[in-house]
Amino acid sequence: MPAFGEDVVAVVEHLGLGNVVLIGHSMGGVVVETALRLRDQVVGVVWADTYNTLGDPLTREELEEFLVPFRADFVTATRDLVRRMFGPDADADLVEWVAADMSAAPPEIAIDALEHAVSNDRAILAGLRGADAARRRDQSRLSAHRHRSTLALRGEDRGHVPGWGVA
């Protein structure tokens, strides 16, 4: 996960992006790893189909139990996992294509990524806190900017306007 996060950071830096909203699907922990590195640049994190038990991390024993089938027979365990991710009405050819593609990954890399994907709660929560702090700072700056702009448009002095404050 940290290496994947570094890859996203490299893209953000190469493109010279300012504030970013990170969007992650499935292995969305990558966006949190990225948020941990970019900190103040991250104004939002969006996940699709990622964590449903965030804040309730697996114990080391539960994690090891989850990984046993992948270490024993990576291809079969991966294909089984992929098939469980799709609903009963999913296109069978698509399911088999995804299963074949994912099970063809190098097991040592894929298992490490899978382990980090399902055991990254602490880093994810820290990343979310960092992104939230950045969002609050940005809202404060926006609110102050709105306050000045509104006063100038109304021709008022720079005194306090009720209702305009830090969000």
C-alpha distance (Angstrom), angle and dihedral (degrees) to the residues before:
residue distance angle dihedral
M1 . . .
P2 3.81 . .
A3 3.82 90.5 .
F4 3.81 91.1 49.8
G5 3.80 89.3 49.9
E6 3.81 90.1 51.1
D7 3.82 88.9 52.8
V8 3.80 91.0 56.4
V9 3.82 91.0 45.9
A10 3.81 88.8 53.1
V11 3.81 90.5 54.1
V12 3.83 93.0 47.1
E13 3.82 90.6 49.5
H14 3.81 94.0 43.8
L15 3.80 90.6 52.9
G16 3.81 91.4 45.4
L17 3.79 92.5 -128.3
G18 3.78 121.1 177.0
N19 3.78 118.9 -157.7
V20 3.78 113.5 2.1
V21 3.78 139.7 -166.1
L22 3.78 109.0 -145.1
I23 3.79 117.8 -146.0
G24 3.79 120.8 -165.9
H25 3.77 132.1 -178.2
S26 3.80 125.5 -159.2
M27 3.82 99.3 -29.6
G28 3.79 87.2 42.7
G29 3.78 91.9 154.1
V30 3.77 84.8 90.5
V31 3.80 89.6 73.4
V32 3.79 90.1 52.9
E33 3.79 91.8 50.5
T34 3.79 86.2 51.1
A35 3.81 91.8 47.5
L36 3.80 90.3 52.3
R37 3.79 89.0 57.9
L38 3.81 100.4 38.8
R39 3.84 94.5 39.5
D40 3.82 106.6 163.1
Q41 3.81 93.8 29.9
V42 3.81 91.0 64.0
V43 3.78 111.9 87.1
G44 3.78 96.6 167.5
V45 3.78 145.7 7.5
V46 3.81 122.0 -150.6
W47 3.78 122.8 -170.8
A48 3.77 128.6 -169.9
D49 3.79 119.3 -166.2
T50 3.79 94.3 -15.1
Y51 3.81 124.8 114.3
N52 3.76 125.7 13.1
T53 3.81 97.2 166.3
L54 3.79 102.3 41.6
G55 3.79 109.5 159.2
D56 3.80 92.6 28.7
P57 3.81 100.9 82.0
L58 3.77 123.7 -167.4
T59 3.77 116.3 -105.7
R60 3.80 115.9 -117.7
E61 3.81 88.2 -105.1
E62 3.83 92.8 51.8
L63 3.79 90.6 48.1
E64 3.79 92.2 50.5
E65 3.81 90.8 47.7
F66 3.81 89.8 52.0
L67 3.82 91.6 50.7
V68 3.84 97.9 46.4
P69 3.84 95.4 88.4
F70 3.82 91.6 48.6
R71 3.78 91.9 51.5
A72 3.80 92.1 45.9
D73 3.83 98.0 46.7
F74 3.77 112.2 -2.5
V75 3.80 97.4 -176.9
T76 3.81 96.3 50.7
A77 3.82 94.6 42.0
T78 3.81 92.0 48.2
R79 3.78 93.3 48.2
D80 3.82 89.8 49.3
L81 3.81 91.3 49.3
V82 3.80 92.2 49.8
R83 3.79 92.9 49.1
R84 3.83 90.0 52.6
M85 3.80 90.4 53.5
F86 3.79 93.1 63.4
G87 3.77 126.9 71.7
P88 3.80 122.8 -120.4
D89 3.81 92.2 -99.8
A90 3.81 94.8 53.9
D91 3.78 118.8 125.0
A92 3.83 104.6 -92.2
D93 3.81 93.5 -145.9
L94 3.80 91.0 53.0
V95 3.80 92.1 48.6
E96 3.79 91.5 50.6
W97 3.82 92.0 46.3
V98 3.83 91.3 52.8
A99 3.82 91.4 44.4
A100 3.80 92.0 50.6
D101 3.80 92.8 45.1
M102 3.79 95.6 48.6
S103 3.80 94.6 42.7
A104 3.82 90.1 53.0
A105 3.82 91.6 64.2
P106 3.80 118.5 109.4
P107 3.83 102.5 -89.1
E108 3.81 95.9 -138.8
I109 3.81 91.7 56.1
A110 3.78 96.5 38.6
I111 3.82 94.6 48.0
D112 3.80 91.1 49.1
A113 3.82 90.4 50.0
L114 3.80 91.0 46.4
E115 3.80 91.4 49.4
H116 3.80 91.4 52.1
A117 3.79 92.1 43.5
V118 3.80 93.1 58.0
S119 3.82 98.4 36.4
N120 3.78 103.2 43.0
D121 3.84 98.9 101.9
R122 3.80 98.0 121.2
A123 3.80 93.9 49.1
I124 3.79 90.9 43.5
L125 3.79 93.2 52.4
A126 3.82 90.9 46.5
G127 3.80 90.0 50.2
L128 3.77 92.0 49.4
R129 3.80 91.1 50.4
G130 3.81 89.9 50.9
A131 3.80 92.3 48.6
D132 3.80 90.7 47.2
A133 3.81 91.5 51.6
A134 3.81 89.8 51.0
R135 3.80 90.6 48.2
R136 3.80 90.9 52.4
R137 3.81 91.5 50.0
D138 3.80 90.3 49.6
Q139 3.81 91.9 48.8
S140 3.78 89.0 50.6
R141 3.82 91.2 51.9
L142 3.81 91.5 45.4
S143 3.79 91.3 48.7
A144 3.81 91.3 50.4
H145 3.81 90.1 47.8
R146 3.80 91.3 48.3
H147 3.80 89.1 49.5
R148 3.82 92.7 54.3
S149 3.81 93.6 42.6
T150 3.77 93.7 48.7
L151 3.77 92.1 49.3
A152 3.79 91.6 49.8
L153 3.80 92.7 48.5
R154 3.77 92.0 48.8
G155 3.78 91.9 45.4
E156 3.81 90.4 -125.5
D157 3.75 126.0 143.4
R158 3.79 119.9 -100.4
G159 3.79 94.3 -94.1
H160 3.80 126.2 124.8
V161 3.79 117.8 -65.0
P162 3.81 113.0 -157.1
G163 3.78 113.0 -118.9
W164 3.80 95.3 26.2
G165 3.75 111.4 103.3
V166 3.71 144.3 108.0
A167 3.79 112.0 -42.2
